[in-house]
Every structure is written in C-alpha cells, then in structure tokens.
Amino acid sequence: MKKTWIIIYKTCVFVILFAIFFTSCSPKTANNSIKHEQSEEAVKLYGAGSTFASNLYHEYFNTLHQKLGIQFEYRENGSIGGLVQLIEKNVNFAATEVPMQIEQMQKAGSTILHIPTGIGAVAIAYHLEGVVSLNLDAYVLANIFMGNIRRWSDEAIKELNPEINLPDKDILVIHRFDRSGTAYAFSVFLSRNNAEWEKLLGASASLNWPIGINAEGNQGMADAIKNTPNSIGFLSLGHATQNQLTIASIRNKKGNYIAPSVRTITYATEDINIPQDTLFSLVNAENDLAYPICTINWMVVYRDQAEGLASPADAKQLFQVLHWIISEGQSINEIHFFAPLSEEMIKKAKHLLNSLTYEGNPIKK
C-alpha cells in the first residue's frame, strides 16, 4: 500500500512539473513566433546620397512611414557617395543629381534604373550687407570661382548691376569639398557657357577648386554663407530659402536674368524631349523664362531587385514607395522648392518602374 502511494505521489509530481514546463514554454514559443512574423512584415529600407534633395526625401519618408509603416534609414553622403553605396549593395536605393556613368554601371554588374523624383534649382546665394538683389552670368561666376574676379567692386560685376552700390570688399568663395550633385549641376552650367572653365575644371561632382573655403553638404554650405560676410556659394533653392539667404538672378540662354523659383524651374521642363531612360539635362533650357541651373533628382535602383540588397518583401515595398513618390508624392515637391515632374516624365518614370523585377518576376503593386 505504501509503495502504491509513493508511485501515485511521484506520478502527480511528474504531471504537475510537466504542466508547469509546458505552460511556461508554450507562450514563449508563441511570442517568438509572433515576433518572427512581425520582423518579416516590418520592412526597413536603406538609402544614401543627395543632400540637395534631403529635405524633400525626409518629407517623403515621414509621410510613407505614416501611410505604410515603412521605416527608412537615409545617409546624406552626397550623390556620388550614394551611388557607391548602391554599387557595393549596402543600400536599397541611391538619391542623386549625377547620372550613373557607364563604368559605374559595369561595376554594379546588373541593369540600373534612374527613376526621377523631382526637379530642383541650384541657387547662387551671397552675403552682402545692404545688397538685396544681384544679377550674375556664367562668365562672372566662372571667373569668381576660378579666382580671376576677387572683389565685389570688379567692373565685370558692376556692368551687370549698374544701379547697385557694390562694396569694395574681397569676395569669399565657398565651395563643396565632398562629391556633390549640386557641384556637378553648377559645373555643367559653367562648362557649357565658359570655355576657360571647361578647359581648366570641366563638369564634375568633385572639382579641384583653385580658390575658396570648403563646405560639406547643402546645409553646410548654407551655414557657411550665413556666417561669412562678403561670401558667395551654391546650394539647393530649398536650403537657400529655408535659411533665409539672399539669392542672385542668373542670366539664362535667352539673355534674361531669372531668379530661381518653382515656377521658373517648371519653365525649364517645358518642350523637352525626354528619353525612355529619363537621363537628360535641364541646364540651359530653351524657354525664355527658365532658370538656367536646374537639375533632376533620381532615385537609383537595381532593375532586378534580387541583384541588390533587397529581400522579396523589401522589393515589394520599394516598388510601392517609388509608385507613391511619382504619383501622390509629387504634391509634396513644391513645399521644399522642387517642381513636380511633368506628365511626360511621370509616364516615362512609371514605364521604368513597371520593369522592376525580383529574380526575373515582375513586382506587383
């Protein structure tokens, strides 16, 4: 009888311990399963590149996070830095004002797409006490940034501004030292309009500046101009306006002095033949009222997302992100002083987007 009770007691203890073990383990397994499912669904996209369009991109990302729950990590390391990160497959996309070159595409090892997001302007901002308006042209700008025109009272500047009392002060040039899409667009403008600039410096995202103070990024440029009396520099219209800098009017191809604005940027996009790959320049646009230093911003991605950083979930969400940017998202552009894409550009962008695949299979919205 005693043995029987001992057996029953041991059996009960075993059952209770088993029940406790099962109870304690089961919820943990269930919770782990839930966490795993959430990690698969919660997508985080990585990008790098443009400081020129950084404020616009952050607005896109904040809105998309609210709408779709997508998280973004975006590194503002300049247009070329973004392209390098994409080629090295460290990011899902690059943002750039500099189209990827043939040798870069070869390094990428797969077809690359440039999806346009918006049209911006490179503003020429200056810090001159009492001077609230200024006309400049490519000749004067090239010679200022080459160090040939060194004082604000130079006759070449006076000739463009006969009614303005210009100070007899040294010009303090501020330029970018990082590999910059803003510098690229600015140098394209100067190269196309000044033979000496084209010969000595050319059009590049990274220039051997003969004179001036270094600044990093568009916000760095804005800070440097704001804090440096008698200075001049170049940056996005958005950064110049948001930092309350004074902006020059620039002589366009038709000989008119035009201030940058969303409207004058939009004029630059009119009557343009847009190629299927959307790779073209808006510098020196033909329209009489166009601002002459405009540039496209592209979001650059692998056409077959499996060739890059993306998982299948990433690829699907990236497709949704791009689709939203070139449709609903265009309404945000003007807030940050970018012109929306034209109907023709949106049509070409959608055609490119619809060619996006994962392991050869089309990605559906």
C-alpha positions in Angstrom: 0.0 0.0 0.0 2.8 2.4 0.9 4.5 1.6 -2.4 1.3 2.4 -4.3 1.0 5.8 -2.6 4.6 6.6 -3.4 4.0 5.7 -7.1 0.9 7.9 -7.2 2.7 10.8 -5.5 5.6 10.6 -8.0 3.2 10.4 -10.9 1.3 13.5 -9.6 4.6 15.4 -9.2 5.6 14.5 -12.7 2.3 15.6 -14.2 2.5 19.0 -12.3 6.1 19.6 -13.3 5.2 18.7 -16.9 2.2 21.1 -16.9 4.4 23.9 -15.4 7.1 23.3 -18.0 4.5 23.2 -20.9 2.8 26.3 -19.6 6.0 28.3 -19.2 7.3 27.2 -22.6 4.3 27.5 -24.8 3.7 31.2 -24.5 7.4 31.9 -25.1 7.2 29.8 -28.3 4.1 31.6 -29.4 5.6 35.0 -28.6 8.8 34.1 -30.5 6.6 33.1 -33.5 4.7 36.4 -33.3 8.0 38.4 -33.1 9.3 36.5 -36.1 6.2 37.2 -38.1 6.4 40.9 -37.3 10.1 41.1 -38.2 9.2 39.6 -41.7 6.4 42.2 -42.2 8.2 45.3 -40.8 10.3 46.5 -43.7 13.2 48.9 -43.3 14.6 50.4 -46.5 18.2 51.8 -46.6 19.2 54.7 -48.8 22.1 57.1 -49.3 23.1 60.1 -51.4 21.8 63.6 -52.2 22.0 66.4 -49.7 20.5 68.6 -52.4 17.1 66.8 -52.1 17.5 65.6 -48.5 14.7 67.7 -47.0 12.3 66.5 -49.8 13.3 62.9 -49.1 12.7 63.2 -45.4 9.3 64.5 -46.1 8.6 61.6 -48.4 9.8 59.1 -45.8 7.9 60.6 -42.9 4.7 60.5 -44.9 5.3 57.0 -46.2 6.0 55.8 -42.6 2.6 57.1 -41.5 0.8 55.7 -44.5 2.5 52.3 -45.0 4.5 51.8 -41.8 7.8 51.5 -43.7 10.9 52.6 -41.9 13.8 54.4 -43.7 17.4 54.9 -42.9 18.9 57.6 -45.2 22.5 58.6 -45.1 23.2 62.1 -46.6 26.7 61.5 -48.0 26.4 63.2 -51.4 25.2 61.9 -54.8 28.4 60.0 -55.6 28.6 58.5 -52.1 25.1 57.2 -52.6 25.9 55.6 -56.0 29.0 53.9 -54.4 26.8 52.5 -51.6 24.3 51.2 -54.1 27.1 49.5 -56.2 28.5 47.9 -53.1 25.0 46.7 -52.3 24.9 48.4 -48.9 21.6 50.2 -49.6 18.3 49.6 -51.4 18.5 52.9 -53.3 20.6 55.9 -54.0 19.4 59.5 -54.5 21.4 61.5 -56.9 21.6 64.5 -59.3 24.5 62.8 -61.1 23.5 60.0 -63.5 25.5 56.8 -63.0 28.3 56.5 -65.6 28.9 53.5 -67.8 31.9 52.3 -65.8 29.8 52.5 -62.6 27.0 50.5 -64.2 29.6 47.9 -65.2 30.8 47.7 -61.6 27.1 47.3 -60.5 27.0 44.2 -62.6 23.3 44.5 -63.4 20.9 46.8 -65.1 20.3 50.1 -63.2 17.2 52.3 -63.3 17.0 56.0 -62.7 13.5 57.0 -61.5 13.1 60.8 -61.5 11.5 62.2 -58.3 11.6 66.0 -58.8 13.3 69.0 -60.4 15.4 71.4 -58.4 17.4 74.5 -58.9 21.0 75.3 -57.9 20.7 78.8 -56.3 23.6 81.2 -56.2 23.5 82.7 -52.7 25.6 85.6 -51.3 26.1 87.5 -48.1 26.5 91.2 -48.9 25.2 93.8 -46.4 22.7 96.1 -48.0 22.6 94.3 -51.3 19.2 92.6 -51.7 19.3 91.8 -55.4 22.1 90.9 -57.8 22.5 89.9 -61.4 25.2 87.4 -62.4 26.0 85.4 -65.5 28.2 82.4 -66.4 31.2 84.5 -67.3 31.3 86.3 -64.0 30.5 83.2 -61.9 33.2 81.2 -63.6 35.8 83.9 -63.0 34.8 84.3 -59.4 35.1 80.6 -58.7 38.4 80.4 -60.7 39.8 83.3 -58.6 40.1 85.8 -61.5 37.5 88.2 -60.1 38.4 88.8 -56.5 36.5 91.9 -55.4 32.8 92.7 -55.3 33.6 96.1 -56.9 35.0 94.5 -60.0 33.9 96.2 -63.3 32.5 92.9 -64.6 30.1 92.6 -61.7 29.3 96.4 -61.9 28.4 96.1 -65.5 25.7 93.6 -64.8 24.4 95.7 -61.8 24.8 99.4 -62.8 22.2 100.6 -60.2 23.7 98.8 -57.2 26.3 100.2 -54.9 28.7 97.2 -54.6 31.2 97.2 -51.7 34.9 97.3 -52.4 35.4 94.1 -50.5 37.2 90.8 -51.1 34.9 88.0 -52.4 35.0 85.0 -50.2 34.2 81.9 -52.3 32.6 78.9 -50.7 32.5 75.6 -52.5 31.8 71.9 -51.8 34.7 69.5 -51.0 32.5 66.4 -50.9 31.5 64.6 -54.1 28.4 66.6 -54.8 25.5 66.5 -57.3 25.0 70.2 -56.6 28.6 71.0 -57.7 28.0 68.8 -60.7 25.0 70.7 -61.9 26.7 74.0 -61.2 29.9 73.0 -63.1 27.8 71.7 -66.0 26.3 75.2 -66.3 29.7 76.9 -66.2 31.3 74.4 -68.7 28.6 74.9 -71.2 28.9 78.7 -71.0 32.6 79.4 -70.4 35.4 77.8 -72.5 38.1 78.6 -69.9 36.2 76.8 -67.2 35.5 73.8 -69.4 39.2 73.5 -70.2 40.6 74.0 -66.7 38.0 72.5 -64.4 35.2 70.9 -66.5 32.0 69.3 -65.3 32.4 67.1 -62.3 30.9 66.2 -58.9 34.4 66.6 -57.4 36.5 69.6 -58.6 40.0 70.9 -57.9 38.8 74.3 -56.8 41.6 76.9 -57.2 40.2 79.2 -54.5 37.8 79.2 -51.7 36.5 77.8 -48.4 35.3 74.2 -48.0 31.7 73.3 -47.1 30.1 69.9 -46.7 26.6 69.2 -47.9 23.9 71.7 -48.7 23.2 72.6 -45.1 26.9 73.1 -44.5 27.0 75.4 -47.5 24.0 77.4 -46.1 25.7 77.7 -42.7 29.0 78.9 -44.2 27.4 81.6 -46.4 25.2 82.8 -43.5 28.2 83.1 -41.2 30.6 84.6 -43.7 30.2 88.2 -44.7 31.0 89.0 -48.4 30.7 85.4 -49.3 29.2 83.6 -52.3 28.3 79.9 -52.8 25.9 77.5 -54.5 23.2 75.2 -53.0 19.7 74.0 -53.5 16.9 76.5 -53.7 15.2 74.8 -50.8 18.2 75.1 -48.4 18.9 78.7 -49.5 15.3 79.8 -48.9 14.8 77.9 -45.7 18.0 79.5 -44.3 16.8 83.0 -45.5 19.8 83.6 -47.7 19.9 86.3 -50.4 19.7 84.7 -53.9 21.1 86.1 -57.2 19.3 86.2 -60.6 21.2 84.3 -63.3 21.3 85.1 -67.0 19.7 82.3 -69.0 20.2 81.1 -72.5 17.9 83.8 -73.9 19.7 86.6 -72.1 17.2 87.1 -69.4 18.1 87.4 -65.7 15.9 84.9 -63.9 15.6 84.2 -60.1 15.1 80.5 -59.1 11.5 79.5 -58.1 9.2 76.5 -58.6 7.7 78.4 -61.5 11.0 79.2 -63.3 12.1 75.6 -62.7 8.9 74.4 -64.3 9.5 76.5 -67.3 12.8 74.7 -67.8 10.9 71.4 -68.2 8.6 72.6 -71.0 9.1 71.5 -74.6 11.7 68.9 -73.6 12.2 65.6 -75.4 12.5 63.1 -72.6 14.3 59.8 -73.4 13.0 56.5 -72.2 15.7 56.2 -69.5 15.0 59.8 -68.3 18.7 60.6 -68.4 18.9 64.1 -69.7 20.0 67.6 -68.5 17.9 70.7 -67.8 20.8 73.1 -67.7 20.5 76.0 -70.2 16.9 75.2 -71.0 15.5 77.0 -74.1 12.4 78.6 -72.5 12.7 82.4 -72.2 11.6 82.4 -68.6 13.5 79.3 -67.5 16.0 79.4 -64.6 19.3 78.1 -66.2 20.7 75.9 -63.5 18.1 73.2 -63.0 18.7 69.6 -62.2 16.7 66.3 -62.0 16.9 64.2 -58.8 16.7 60.5 -59.4 16.2 57.5 -57.1 18.5 54.9 -58.5 17.8 51.2 -58.0 18.6 47.8 -59.4 16.1 46.7 -62.1 16.1 43.2 -60.7 16.0 43.7 -57.0 17.4 40.3 -56.3 20.8 41.6 -57.6 20.9 44.2 -54.9 20.3 44.3 -51.1 16.6 43.6 -51.3 14.6 40.7 -49.9 11.3 39.9 -51.7 9.5 42.0 -49.0 11.9 44.9 -49.5 11.4 44.8 -53.3 7.7 44.9 -53.0 7.8 47.8 -50.5 10.4 49.7 -52.6 8.0 49.4 -55.6 5.2 50.9 -53.5 7.5 53.7 -52.3 8.5 54.6 -55.9 5.0 54.4 -57.2 3.8 56.7 -54.4 6.6 59.3 -55.0 5.9 59.6 -58.7 2.2 59.9 -58.2 0.7 61.2 -54.9 4.1 62.3 -53.5 4.5 64.9 -56.2 2.2 67.2 -54.3 4.9 67.5 -51.6 7.6 68.7 -54.0 6.7 72.4 -54.0 6.8 72.6 -50.2 10.6 72.0 -50.5 11.0 74.2 -53.6 11.1 71.4 -56.1 9.0 71.4 -59.2 6.8 68.3 -59.7 7.5 66.0 -62.6 5.7 66.8 -65.9 3.1 64.4 -67.2 5.5 63.1 -69.7 8.2 62.5 -67.1 5.7 60.7 -64.9 4.7 58.5 -67.8 8.3 57.5 -68.5 9.0 57.0 -64.8 6.0 54.6 -64.5 7.3 52.7 -67.5 10.7 52.2 -65.9 9.1 51.3 -62.5 6.9 48.6 -64.1 10.0 46.9 -65.4 11.2 46.3 -61.8 11.6 42.5 -61.1 12.7 40.1 -58.4 14.5 37.1 -59.8 13.1 37.9 -63.2 9.5 38.0 -62.0 7.6 41.3 -62.2 6.9 43.1 -58.9 3.2 43.9 -58.4 2.0 46.9 -56.5 
